[in-house]
């Protein structure tokens, strides 16, 4: 597996697969062809079907000179490697093709080459939770210590910046009001929820605050603000909302929070390695389900869970999102995406509590749930995988 820094990417919304990935591909291709006179980019499958709602064309036009770029949309054509396909072509002054590149945006801001893939720096040689738990037991270490052992102490500097950006996205989202950009004209809710939460007491107040924090980050993402993928833009509100809430409520130090982030990153990494975090490939279960698993395991650890209980919490966070479709209205990361962040944050709190109360023993392992999620995702029809051709998108 790669570094957990690949799960936590700092960037701008609204979509890691439809804006961050294409932007990375476009910048790479432009560097390869700085003297080209014309460029043509063909978008395929999900990338074309919901690209305009996800601002794919906007990010491409910001990267290439508009007078030199032609964009073709091919939503009914799905290339075999992945639903989010891009073909980039460069031409000289005579109109002759001088370079072409097929690339796929596979989720979380990552791209792969259509032929050879892209070189990956492998950090972990253990690639499933079962063997990681055995390693932890053998060495008397926790999951975050396993991450530190492989990543090195420099990972804490990166996670410090990740946590800083996460907290800033919450504060910005709570402060900003008004209507989100796009054709839906969806009003922001985070600020209002936060104000109302202060008038509540007890468990209702705690849950309302979690909702407000998750909405804040998800709304910032939808508005194109600066966020951290966790593991994607569309699911970026879950992990920061839960960790911010428990830190404020129970006075956890930043050091404890960073260790929880390391555990969350490892959980997300396992899903990415053994299944997918791309809504276009496996539906929203791969995005919001993975985010819930990450937050569940991280929170359980903060409250003293054993590695086995952390694994159980993560398993429940993912299991109870199995089959969740990706069906954004108008192809935008707004409905139902924003609310799903809030509900997944609440479910993560429940999963962590359930795991801590237990002794950690359970029938279905995290690894088996990841496998089931992957199979379920590939069995879903394309209309339910970020094409806006089914489900809520057409109601």
PAZA-650381 format. One record per residue (C-alpha): residue in three letters; x, y, z. Coordinates in Angstrom, 3 decimals, decimal comma. Last residue first. Layout:
# PAZA-650381
<pt code="ala" X="X" Y="Y" Z="Z"/>
...
***
This chain:
# PAZA-650381
<pt code="unk" X="-36,838" Y="11,740" Z="-8,700"/>
<pt code="unk" X="-34,182" Y="11,427" Z="-11,411"/>
<pt code="unk" X="-31,016" Y="11,911" Z="-9,326"/>
<pt code="unk" X="-32,587" Y="10,164" Z="-6,349"/>
<pt code="unk" X="-32,205" Y="6,800" Z="-8,035"/>
<pt code="unk" X="-31,063" Y="6,736" Z="-11,635"/>
<pt code="unk" X="-29,242" Y="8,546" Z="-14,444"/>
<pt code="unk" X="-27,114" Y="10,852" Z="-12,304"/>
<pt code="unk" X="-23,971" Y="9,098" Z="-13,641"/>
<pt code="unk" X="-22,224" Y="8,752" Z="-10,293"/>
<pt code="unk" X="-22,703" Y="4,994" Z="-9,892"/>
<pt code="unk" X="-26,404" Y="4,174" Z="-9,646"/>
<pt code="unk" X="-27,129" Y="4,335" Z="-13,387"/>
<pt code="unk" X="-24,059" Y="2,147" Z="-13,894"/>
<pt code="unk" X="-25,889" Y="-0,887" Z="-12,539"/>
<pt code="unk" X="-24,633" Y="-2,146" Z="-9,161"/>
<pt code="unk" X="-22,879" Y="-5,526" Z="-9,316"/>
<pt code="unk" X="-19,437" Y="-3,888" Z="-9,258"/>
<pt code="unk" X="-20,344" Y="-2,079" Z="-6,070"/>
<pt code="unk" X="-21,712" Y="-5,166" Z="-4,378"/>
<pt code="unk" X="-18,521" Y="-7,057" Z="-5,173"/>
<pt code="unk" X="-16,363" Y="-4,270" Z="-3,733"/>
<pt code="unk" X="-18,533" Y="-3,910" Z="-0,669"/>
<pt code="unk" X="-18,432" Y="-7,667" Z="-0,047"/>
<pt code="unk" X="-14,633" Y="-7,675" Z="-0,247"/>
<pt code="unk" X="-14,408" Y="-4,729" Z="2,152"/>
<pt code="unk" X="-16,818" Y="-6,553" Z="4,481"/>
<pt code="unk" X="-14,631" Y="-9,650" Z="4,361"/>
<pt code="unk" X="-11,556" Y="-7,607" Z="5,277"/>
<pt code="unk" X="-13,371" Y="-5,908" Z="8,153"/>
<pt code="unk" X="-14,272" Y="-9,298" Z="9,570"/>
<pt code="unk" X="-17,755" Y="-10,779" Z="9,832"/>
<pt code="unk" X="-18,470" Y="-12,950" Z="12,890"/>
<pt code="unk" X="-17,676" Y="-10,622" Z="15,793"/>
<pt code="unk" X="-15,475" Y="-10,544" Z="18,897"/>
<pt code="unk" X="-14,359" Y="-7,102" Z="20,019"/>
<pt code="unk" X="-15,328" Y="-7,521" Z="23,670"/>
<pt code="unk" X="-18,301" Y="-5,233" Z="23,078"/>
<pt code="unk" X="-19,051" Y="-1,883" Z="24,719"/>
<pt code="unk" X="-16,148" Y="-0,335" Z="22,823"/>
<pt code="unk" X="-17,451" Y="-1,656" Z="19,492"/>
<pt code="unk" X="-20,953" Y="-0,287" Z="20,022"/>
<pt code="unk" X="-19,561" Y="3,114" Z="21,028"/>
<pt code="unk" X="-17,375" Y="3,300" Z="17,927"/>
<pt code="unk" X="-20,262" Y="2,254" Z="15,692"/>
<pt code="unk" X="-22,609" Y="4,842" Z="17,207"/>
<pt code="unk" X="-20,164" Y="7,718" Z="16,771"/>
<pt code="unk" X="-19,539" Y="6,579" Z="13,210"/>
<pt code="unk" X="-23,284" Y="6,553" Z="12,571"/>
<pt code="unk" X="-23,493" Y="10,205" Z="13,552"/>
<pt code="unk" X="-20,676" Y="11,090" Z="11,187"/>
<pt code="unk" X="-22,339" Y="9,025" Z="8,458"/>
<pt code="unk" X="-25,549" Y="11,013" Z="8,953"/>
<pt code="unk" X="-23,766" Y="14,346" Z="8,619"/>
<pt code="unk" X="-21,735" Y="13,325" Z="5,580"/>
<pt code="unk" X="-24,857" Y="11,874" Z="3,977"/>
<pt code="unk" X="-26,518" Y="15,259" Z="4,324"/>
<pt code="unk" X="-23,938" Y="16,825" Z="1,997"/>
<pt code="unk" X="-24,025" Y="14,063" Z="-0,618"/>
<pt code="unk" X="-27,794" Y="13,743" Z="-1,150"/>
<pt code="unk" X="-28,011" Y="16,328" Z="-2,683"/>
<pt code="unk" X="-24,901" Y="18,533" Z="-2,884"/>
<pt code="unk" X="-21,944" Y="17,165" Z="-4,818"/>
<pt code="unk" X="-23,568" Y="18,009" Z="-8,139"/>
<pt code="unk" X="-24,589" Y="15,762" Z="-11,025"/>
<pt code="unk" X="-27,984" Y="17,456" Z="-11,213"/>
<pt code="unk" X="-29,087" Y="15,330" Z="-8,229"/>
<pt code="unk" X="-26,292" Y="13,023" Z="-7,112"/>
<pt code="unk" X="-26,960" Y="9,279" Z="-7,433"/>
<pt code="unk" X="-24,119" Y="7,322" Z="-5,829"/>
<pt code="unk" X="-25,822" Y="4,242" Z="-4,406"/>
<pt code="unk" X="-25,431" Y="2,749" Z="-0,944"/>
<pt code="unk" X="-25,306" Y="-1,034" Z="-1,259"/>
<pt code="unk" X="-23,326" Y="-1,588" Z="1,933"/>
<pt code="unk" X="-23,455" Y="1,440" Z="4,231"/>
<pt code="unk" X="-23,968" Y="-0,546" Z="7,414"/>
<pt code="unk" X="-20,992" Y="-2,756" Z="6,687"/>
<pt code="unk" X="-18,554" Y="0,145" Z="6,329"/>
<pt code="unk" X="-18,992" Y="1,698" Z="9,761"/>
<pt code="unk" X="-19,536" Y="-1,740" Z="11,244"/>
<pt code="unk" X="-16,164" Y="-2,966" Z="9,983"/>
<pt code="unk" X="-14,411" Y="0,158" Z="11,223"/>
<pt code="unk" X="-15,820" Y="-0,352" Z="14,714"/>
<pt code="unk" X="-14,824" Y="-4,017" Z="14,682"/>
<pt code="unk" X="-11,269" Y="-3,195" Z="13,554"/>
<pt code="unk" X="-10,961" Y="-0,657" Z="16,378"/>
<pt code="unk" X="-12,265" Y="-3,310" Z="18,782"/>
<pt code="unk" X="-9,549" Y="-5,704" Z="17,589"/>
<pt code="unk" X="-6,903" Y="-2,988" Z="17,925"/>
<pt code="unk" X="-8,050" Y="-2,444" Z="21,529"/>
<pt code="unk" X="-10,365" Y="0,482" Z="22,197"/>
<pt code="unk" X="-9,302" Y="3,223" Z="24,574"/>
<pt code="unk" X="-11,714" Y="6,019" Z="23,782"/>
<pt code="unk" X="-9,450" Y="7,574" Z="21,153"/>
<pt code="unk" X="-9,145" Y="4,196" Z="19,431"/>
<pt code="unk" X="-12,916" Y="3,917" Z="19,060"/>
<pt code="unk" X="-12,931" Y="7,369" Z="17,496"/>
<pt code="unk" X="-10,369" Y="6,426" Z="14,848"/>
<pt code="unk" X="-12,137" Y="3,169" Z="14,018"/>
<pt code="unk" X="-15,509" Y="4,820" Z="13,543"/>
<pt code="unk" X="-14,113" Y="7,825" Z="11,659"/>
<pt code="unk" X="-12,344" Y="5,624" Z="9,108"/>
<pt code="unk" X="-15,322" Y="3,274" Z="8,757"/>
<pt code="unk" X="-17,635" Y="6,253" Z="8,234"/>
<pt code="unk" X="-15,320" Y="7,649" Z="5,562"/>
<pt code="unk" X="-15,240" Y="4,245" Z="3,880"/>
<pt code="unk" X="-19,019" Y="4,093" Z="3,785"/>
<pt code="unk" X="-19,213" Y="7,700" Z="2,544"/>
<pt code="unk" X="-16,919" Y="6,972" Z="-0,397"/>
<pt code="unk" X="-17,056" Y="3,289" Z="-1,315"/>
<pt code="unk" X="-20,679" Y="2,996" Z="-0,212"/>
<pt code="unk" X="-21,365" Y="5,938" Z="-2,520"/>
<pt code="unk" X="-21,234" Y="3,697" Z="-5,563"/>
<pt code="unk" X="-18,626" Y="1,101" Z="-6,504"/>
<pt code="unk" X="-16,808" Y="2,464" Z="-9,580"/>
<pt code="unk" X="-18,156" Y="5,977" Z="-10,074"/>
<pt code="unk" X="-18,298" Y="6,451" Z="-6,316"/>
<pt code="unk" X="-14,574" Y="5,755" Z="-6,173"/>
<pt code="unk" X="-13,118" Y="4,561" Z="-2,859"/>
<pt code="unk" X="-12,340" Y="1,128" Z="-4,269"/>
<pt code="unk" X="-11,703" Y="-2,478" Z="-3,210"/>
<pt code="unk" X="-8,579" Y="-4,047" Z="-1,717"/>
<pt code="unk" X="-6,128" Y="-1,143" Z="-1,902"/>
<pt code="unk" X="-8,636" Y="1,712" Z="-1,474"/>
<pt code="unk" X="-10,381" Y="-0,092" Z="1,364"/>
<pt code="unk" X="-7,071" Y="-0,775" Z="3,090"/>
<pt code="unk" X="-5,934" Y="2,818" Z="2,632"/>
<pt code="unk" X="-9,104" Y="4,126" Z="4,238"/>
<pt code="unk" X="-8,422" Y="2,028" Z="7,322"/>
<pt code="unk" X="-4,786" Y="3,189" Z="7,368"/>
<pt code="unk" X="-5,856" Y="6,813" Z="7,130"/>
<pt code="unk" X="-8,272" Y="6,441" Z="10,024"/>
<pt code="unk" X="-5,537" Y="4,920" Z="12,176"/>
<pt code="unk" X="-3,180" Y="7,772" Z="11,325"/>
<pt code="unk" X="-5,959" Y="10,261" Z="11,996"/>
<pt code="unk" X="-6,464" Y="8,752" Z="15,449"/>
<pt code="unk" X="-2,767" Y="9,235" Z="16,135"/>
<pt code="unk" X="-3,104" Y="12,847" Z="15,011"/>
<pt code="unk" X="-6,052" Y="13,301" Z="17,384"/>
<pt code="unk" X="-4,075" Y="11,931" Z="20,329"/>
<pt code="unk" X="-1,213" Y="14,348" Z="19,594"/>
<pt code="unk" X="-3,693" Y="17,203" Z="19,248"/>
<pt code="unk" X="-4,762" Y="16,537" Z="22,814"/>
<pt code="unk" X="-8,179" Y="15,095" Z="23,661"/>
<pt code="unk" X="-10,294" Y="17,463" Z="25,715"/>
<pt code="unk" X="-13,447" Y="15,298" Z="25,907"/>
<pt code="unk" X="-16,013" Y="17,531" Z="24,235"/>
<pt code="unk" X="-13,750" Y="19,638" Z="22,044"/>
<pt code="unk" X="-11,620" Y="16,699" Z="20,926"/>
<pt code="unk" X="-14,671" Y="14,488" Z="20,497"/>
<pt code="unk" X="-16,367" Y="17,035" Z="18,246"/>
<pt code="unk" X="-13,328" Y="17,821" Z="16,116"/>
<pt code="unk" X="-12,683" Y="14,099" Z="15,618"/>
<pt code="unk" X="-16,258" Y="13,409" Z="14,523"/>
<pt code="unk" X="-16,569" Y="16,379" Z="12,198"/>
<pt code="unk" X="-13,074" Y="15,957" Z="10,724"/>
<pt code="unk" X="-13,735" Y="12,299" Z="9,801"/>
<pt code="unk" X="-17,191" Y="12,757" Z="8,275"/>
<pt code="unk" X="-16,891" Y="15,972" Z="6,270"/>
<pt code="unk" X="-14,665" Y="14,849" Z="3,381"/>
<pt code="unk" X="-17,096" Y="12,310" Z="1,910"/>
<pt code="unk" X="-17,631" Y="14,003" Z="-1,461"/>
<pt code="unk" X="-14,036" Y="15,211" Z="-1,511"/>
<pt code="unk" X="-12,684" Y="11,697" Z="-1,101"/>
<pt code="unk" X="-10,997" Y="9,566" Z="1,607"/>
<pt code="unk" X="-11,032" Y="11,620" Z="3,716"/>
<pt code="unk" X="-10,030" Y="14,203" Z="1,120"/>
<pt code="unk" X="-8,919" Y="17,343" Z="2,928"/>
<pt code="unk" X="-10,658" Y="20,656" Z="2,270"/>
<pt code="unk" X="-10,162" Y="24,042" Z="0,656"/>
<pt code="unk" X="-13,368" Y="25,505" Z="-0,748"/>
<pt code="unk" X="-15,049" Y="24,730" Z="-4,051"/>
<pt code="unk" X="-18,558" Y="25,562" Z="-2,802"/>
<pt code="unk" X="-19,421" Y="21,874" Z="-2,526"/>
<pt code="unk" X="-16,308" Y="21,354" Z="-0,405"/>
<pt code="unk" X="-17,257" Y="24,165" Z="1,948"/>
<pt code="unk" X="-20,712" Y="22,643" Z="2,209"/>
<pt code="unk" X="-19,275" Y="19,238" Z="3,092"/>
<pt code="unk" X="-17,012" Y="20,790" Z="5,725"/>
<pt code="unk" X="-19,793" Y="22,739" Z="7,437"/>
<pt code="unk" X="-22,333" Y="19,926" Z="7,117"/>
<pt code="unk" X="-20,013" Y="17,608" Z="9,036"/>
<pt code="unk" X="-19,465" Y="20,198" Z="11,775"/>
<pt code="unk" X="-23,183" Y="20,950" Z="12,089"/>
<pt code="unk" X="-24,171" Y="17,286" Z="12,277"/>
<pt code="unk" X="-21,590" Y="16,635" Z="15,002"/>
<pt code="unk" X="-22,927" Y="19,656" Z="16,886"/>
<pt code="unk" X="-26,492" Y="18,367" Z="16,614"/>
<pt code="unk" X="-25,411" Y="14,994" Z="18,012"/>
<pt code="unk" X="-23,800" Y="16,582" Z="21,039"/>
<pt code="unk" X="-26,755" Y="18,905" Z="21,611"/>
<pt code="unk" X="-29,222" Y="16,026" Z="21,475"/>
<pt code="unk" X="-27,078" Y="13,986" Z="23,868"/>
<pt code="unk" X="-27,262" Y="16,595" Z="26,601"/>
<pt code="unk" X="-28,733" Y="20,021" Z="26,021"/>
<pt code="unk" X="-30,074" Y="22,062" Z="23,139"/>
<pt code="unk" X="-29,869" Y="25,837" Z="22,625"/>
<pt code="unk" X="-26,271" Y="25,628" Z="21,415"/>
<pt code="unk" X="-27,275" Y="23,142" Z="18,746"/>
<pt code="unk" X="-29,547" Y="25,760" Z="17,186"/>
<pt code="unk" X="-26,598" Y="28,013" Z="16,413"/>
<pt code="unk" X="-24,589" Y="25,158" Z="14,931"/>
<pt code="unk" X="-27,509" Y="23,954" Z="12,840"/>
<pt code="unk" X="-27,981" Y="27,474" Z="11,477"/>
<pt code="unk" X="-24,316" Y="27,807" Z="10,531"/>
<pt code="unk" X="-24,228" Y="24,374" Z="8,903"/>
<pt code="unk" X="-27,349" Y="24,787" Z="6,771"/>
<pt code="unk" X="-26,145" Y="26,275" Z="3,466"/>
<pt code="unk" X="-28,907" Y="26,981" Z="0,970"/>
<pt code="unk" X="-29,271" Y="24,815" Z="-2,152"/>
<pt code="unk" X="-29,820" Y="26,766" Z="-5,359"/>
<pt code="unk" X="-30,098" Y="23,504" Z="-7,357"/>
<pt code="unk" X="-28,516" Y="25,006" Z="-10,477"/>
<pt code="unk" X="-25,080" Y="25,556" Z="-9,007"/>
<pt code="unk" X="-23,208" Y="27,504" Z="-6,358"/>
<pt code="unk" X="-24,270" Y="27,106" Z="-2,713"/>
<pt code="unk" X="-26,716" Y="29,643" Z="-1,357"/>
<pt code="unk" X="-25,980" Y="31,802" Z="1,660"/>
<pt code="unk" X="-23,882" Y="31,382" Z="4,785"/>
<pt code="unk" X="-20,219" Y="31,089" Z="5,663"/>
<pt code="unk" X="-19,165" Y="31,059" Z="9,323"/>
<pt code="unk" X="-19,796" Y="27,419" Z="10,174"/>
<pt code="unk" X="-18,182" Y="26,298" Z="6,917"/>
<pt code="unk" X="-15,126" Y="28,447" Z="7,501"/>
<pt code="unk" X="-14,694" Y="27,069" Z="11,036"/>
<pt code="unk" X="-15,067" Y="23,489" Z="9,808"/>
<pt code="unk" X="-12,739" Y="23,973" Z="6,846"/>
<pt code="unk" X="-10,189" Y="25,518" Z="9,205"/>
<pt code="unk" X="-10,329" Y="22,471" Z="11,463"/>
<pt code="unk" X="-9,680" Y="20,121" Z="8,539"/>
<pt code="unk" X="-6,861" Y="22,314" Z="7,230"/>
<pt code="unk" X="-5,082" Y="22,224" Z="10,597"/>
<pt code="unk" X="-5,650" Y="18,477" Z="10,942"/>
<pt code="unk" X="-4,045" Y="17,847" Z="7,559"/>
<pt code="unk" X="-1,114" Y="20,128" Z="8,425"/>
<pt code="unk" X="-0,458" Y="18,132" Z="11,600"/>
<pt code="unk" X="-0,950" Y="14,933" Z="9,581"/>
<pt code="unk" X="1,980" Y="15,960" Z="7,367"/>
<pt code="unk" X="4,267" Y="16,693" Z="10,288"/>
<pt code="unk" X="3,189" Y="13,460" Z="11,967"/>
<pt code="unk" X="4,126" Y="11,406" Z="8,906"/>
<pt code="unk" X="7,736" Y="12,450" Z="9,397"/>
<pt code="unk" X="7,970" Y="9,966" Z="12,270"/>
<pt code="unk" X="8,373" Y="7,066" Z="9,865"/>
<pt code="unk" X="5,684" Y="5,696" Z="7,558"/>
<pt code="unk" X="6,140" Y="1,999" Z="8,303"/>
<pt code="unk" X="6,575" Y="2,087" Z="12,090"/>
<pt code="unk" X="4,293" Y="5,128" Z="12,372"/>
<pt code="unk" X="1,420" Y="3,218" Z="10,766"/>
<pt code="unk" X="1,962" Y="0,211" Z="13,038"/>
<pt code="unk" X="2,050" Y="2,607" Z="15,986"/>
<pt code="unk" X="-1,330" Y="3,953" Z="14,870"/>
<pt code="unk" X="-2,681" Y="0,402" Z="14,791"/>
<pt code="unk" X="-1,523" Y="-0,329" Z="18,322"/>
<pt code="unk" X="1,596" Y="-2,198" Z="19,349"/>
<pt code="unk" X="2,493" Y="-5,301" Z="21,336"/>
<pt code="unk" X="4,718" Y="-6,560" Z="18,530"/>
<pt code="unk" X="2,994" Y="-9,903" Z="17,953"/>
<pt code="unk" X="-0,470" Y="-8,457" Z="18,603"/>
<pt code="unk" X="0,093" Y="-5,525" Z="16,258"/>
<pt code="unk" X="1,460" Y="-7,784" Z="13,526"/>
<pt code="unk" X="-1,519" Y="-10,151" Z="13,887"/>
<pt code="unk" X="-3,847" Y="-7,144" Z="13,629"/>
<pt code="unk" X="-2,033" Y="-6,045" Z="10,467"/>
<pt code="unk" X="-2,370" Y="-9,541" Z="8,995"/>
<pt code="unk" X="-6,141" Y="-9,460" Z="9,430"/>
<pt code="unk" X="-6,494" Y="-5,840" Z="8,339"/>
<pt code="unk" X="-5,171" Y="-6,394" Z="4,850"/>
<pt code="unk" X="-2,228" Y="-5,172" Z="2,801"/>
<pt code="unk" X="0,977" Y="-5,764" Z="4,719"/>
<pt code="unk" X="3,989" Y="-4,626" Z="2,665"/>
<pt code="unk" X="3,343" Y="-0,977" Z="3,467"/>
<pt code="unk" X="5,176" Y="2,000" Z="1,935"/>
<pt code="unk" X="4,880" Y="1,350" Z="-1,792"/>
<pt code="unk" X="5,710" Y="4,389" Z="-3,877"/>
<pt code="unk" X="3,454" Y="4,181" Z="-6,886"/>
<pt code="unk" X="4,426" Y="4,619" Z="-10,513"/>
<pt code="unk" X="1,467" Y="5,387" Z="-12,698"/>
<pt code="unk" X="-0,470" Y="2,794" Z="-14,645"/>
<pt code="unk" X="1,072" Y="1,328" Z="-17,769"/>
<pt code="unk" X="-1,616" Y="1,539" Z="-20,378"/>
<pt code="unk" X="-4,470" Y="3,766" Z="-19,280"/>
<pt code="unk" X="-2,282" Y="5,696" Z="-16,872"/>
<pt code="unk" X="-3,713" Y="6,015" Z="-13,387"/>
<pt code="unk" X="-5,115" Y="9,041" Z="-11,567"/>
<pt code="unk" X="-5,605" Y="9,804" Z="-7,881"/>
<pt code="unk" X="-7,710" Y="12,657" Z="-6,487"/>
<pt code="unk" X="-9,491" Y="10,400" Z="-3,994"/>
<pt code="unk" X="-11,094" Y="8,462" Z="-6,812"/>
<pt code="unk" X="-9,908" Y="6,521" Z="-9,873"/>
<pt code="unk" X="-9,479" Y="9,330" Z="-12,393"/>
<pt code="unk" X="-8,425" Y="7,397" Z="-15,474"/>
<pt code="unk" X="-5,914" Y="8,373" Z="-18,140"/>
<pt code="unk" X="-5,605" Y="8,006" Z="-21,887"/>
<pt code="unk" X="-2,774" Y="10,072" Z="-23,331"/>
<pt code="unk" X="-2,202" Y="11,476" Z="-26,790"/>
<pt code="unk" X="0,718" Y="13,368" Z="-28,298"/>
<pt code="unk" X="1,699" Y="15,047" Z="-31,560"/>
<pt code="unk" X="-1,557" Y="14,842" Z="-33,524"/>
<pt code="unk" X="-1,257" Y="16,948" Z="-36,665"/>
<pt code="unk" X="-3,296" Y="20,109" Z="-37,037"/>
<pt code="unk" X="-0,570" Y="21,981" Z="-38,868"/>
<pt code="unk" X="0,032" Y="24,217" Z="-35,840"/>
<pt code="unk" X="0,674" Y="21,173" Z="-33,629"/>
<pt code="unk" X="-1,914" Y="19,004" Z="-31,884"/>
<pt code="unk" X="-2,262" Y="17,578" Z="-28,347"/>
<pt code="unk" X="-4,764" Y="14,907" Z="-27,304"/>
<pt code="unk" X="-6,082" Y="13,958" Z="-23,875"/>
<pt code="unk" X="-8,392" Y="10,969" Z="-23,432"/>
<pt code="unk" X="-10,154" Y="10,849" Z="-20,079"/>
<pt code="unk" X="-11,944" Y="7,949" Z="-18,378"/>
<pt code="unk" X="-13,920" Y="7,918" Z="-15,141"/>
<pt code="unk" X="-15,814" Y="4,609" Z="-15,433"/>
<pt code="unk" X="-12,588" Y="2,568" Z="-15,028"/>
<pt code="unk" X="-10,395" Y="0,139" Z="-17,020"/>
<pt code="unk" X="-12,928" Y="-0,891" Z="-19,671"/>
<pt code="unk" X="-13,779" Y="2,530" Z="-21,129"/>
<pt code="unk" X="-17,418" Y="3,459" Z="-20,659"/>
<pt code="unk" X="-19,123" Y="5,239" Z="-23,564"/>
<pt code="unk" X="-22,597" Y="6,624" Z="-22,872"/>
<pt code="unk" X="-21,327" Y="9,814" Z="-21,212"/>
<pt code="unk" X="-19,146" Y="10,933" Z="-24,148"/>
<pt code="unk" X="-18,532" Y="14,671" Z="-23,661"/>
<pt code="unk" X="-15,987" Y="16,370" Z="-25,929"/>
<pt code="unk" X="-13,915" Y="19,294" Z="-24,696"/>
<pt code="unk" X="-11,971" Y="21,513" Z="-27,096"/>
<pt code="unk" X="-9,087" Y="23,606" Z="-25,797"/>
<pt code="unk" X="-6,752" Y="26,123" Z="-27,426"/>
<pt code="unk" X="-8,885" Y="29,257" Z="-27,137"/>
<pt code="unk" X="-9,678" Y="28,385" Z="-23,508"/>
<pt code="unk" X="-5,992" Y="28,369" Z="-22,532"/>
<pt code="unk" X="-5,613" Y="25,145" Z="-20,563"/>
<pt code="unk" X="-5,707" Y="24,747" Z="-16,772"/>
<pt code="unk" X="-8,637" Y="27,033" Z="-15,931"/>
<pt code="unk" X="-10,614" Y="25,561" Z="-18,827"/>
<pt code="unk" X="-9,967" Y="22,080" Z="-17,430"/>
<pt code="unk" X="-11,149" Y="23,093" Z="-13,947"/>
<pt code="unk" X="-14,334" Y="24,619" Z="-15,322"/>
<pt code="unk" X="-15,054" Y="21,613" Z="-17,548"/>
<pt code="unk" X="-14,820" Y="19,270" Z="-14,570"/>
<pt code="unk" X="-17,102" Y="21,496" Z="-12,475"/>
<pt code="unk" X="-18,816" Y="18,567" Z="-10,675"/>
<pt code="unk" X="-22,185" Y="19,417" Z="-12,212"/>
<pt code="unk" X="-20,505" Y="19,717" Z="-15,598"/>
<pt code="unk" X="-18,710" Y="16,407" Z="-15,186"/>
<pt code="unk" X="-21,754" Y="14,393" Z="-14,178"/>
<pt code="unk" X="-22,233" Y="12,226" Z="-17,276"/>
<pt code="unk" X="-18,809" Y="12,954" Z="-18,753"/>
<pt code="unk" X="-16,727" Y="11,684" Z="-15,838"/>
<pt code="unk" X="-19,299" Y="8,977" Z="-15,272"/>
<pt code="unk" X="-18,624" Y="7,477" Z="-18,683"/>
<pt code="unk" X="-16,050" Y="9,219" Z="-20,858"/>
<pt code="unk" X="-14,457" Y="12,667" Z="-21,191"/>
<pt code="unk" X="-12,645" Y="13,559" Z="-24,414"/>
<pt code="unk" X="-10,018" Y="16,288" Z="-24,159"/>
<pt code="unk" X="-8,748" Y="18,084" Z="-27,234"/>
<pt code="unk" X="-5,741" Y="20,386" Z="-27,193"/>
<pt code="unk" X="-4,498" Y="22,832" Z="-29,793"/>
<pt code="unk" X="-1,286" Y="24,712" Z="-30,576"/>
<pt code="unk" X="1,098" Y="22,485" Z="-28,623"/>
<pt code="unk" X="4,256" Y="24,157" Z="-27,337"/>
<pt code="unk" X="3,984" Y="23,178" Z="-23,659"/>
<pt code="unk" X="3,222" Y="19,526" Z="-24,452"/>
<pt code="unk" X="4,416" Y="17,346" Z="-21,573"/>
<pt code="unk" X="3,786" Y="20,096" Z="-19,050"/>
<pt code="unk" X="0,251" Y="20,435" Z="-20,434"/>
<pt code="unk" X="-0,296" Y="16,699" Z="-20,032"/>
<pt code="unk" X="0,704" Y="16,755" Z="-16,349"/>
<pt code="unk" X="-1,462" Y="19,799" Z="-15,642"/>
<pt code="unk" X="-4,448" Y="18,172" Z="-17,347"/>
<pt code="unk" X="-4,038" Y="14,887" Z="-15,461"/>
<pt code="unk" X="-3,794" Y="16,635" Z="-12,087"/>
<pt code="unk" X="-6,805" Y="18,801" Z="-12,893"/>
<pt code="unk" X="-8,742" Y="15,720" Z="-14,034"/>
<pt code="unk" X="-8,058" Y="14,029" Z="-10,677"/>
<pt code="unk" X="-8,875" Y="17,040" Z="-8,490"/>
<pt code="unk" X="-12,060" Y="17,960" Z="-10,392"/>
<pt code="unk" X="-14,142" Y="14,873" Z="-11,190"/>
<pt code="unk" X="-12,560" Y="12,230" Z="-8,942"/>
<pt code="unk" X="-11,741" Y="14,428" Z="-5,951"/>
<pt code="unk" X="-14,962" Y="16,353" Z="-6,312"/>
<pt code="unk" X="-16,146" Y="19,775" Z="-5,053"/>
<pt code="unk" X="-13,670" Y="20,736" Z="-3,971"/>
<pt code="unk" X="-10,186" Y="22,152" Z="-3,376"/>
<pt code="unk" X="-7,039" Y="20,464" Z="-2,145"/>
<pt code="unk" X="-5,252" Y="18,732" Z="0,703"/>
<pt code="unk" X="-4,980" Y="14,993" Z="0,119"/>
<pt code="unk" X="-5,548" Y="12,654" Z="3,057"/>
<pt code="unk" X="-5,780" Y="9,201" Z="1,487"/>
<pt code="unk" X="-2,474" Y="9,602" Z="-0,356"/>
<pt code="unk" X="-0,865" Y="10,773" Z="2,907"/>
<pt code="unk" X="-1,689" Y="7,286" Z="4,181"/>
<pt code="unk" X="1,397" Y="6,182" Z="2,280"/>
<pt code="unk" X="0,968" Y="3,620" Z="-0,482"/>
<pt code="unk" X="0,000" Y="0,000" Z="0,000"/>
***
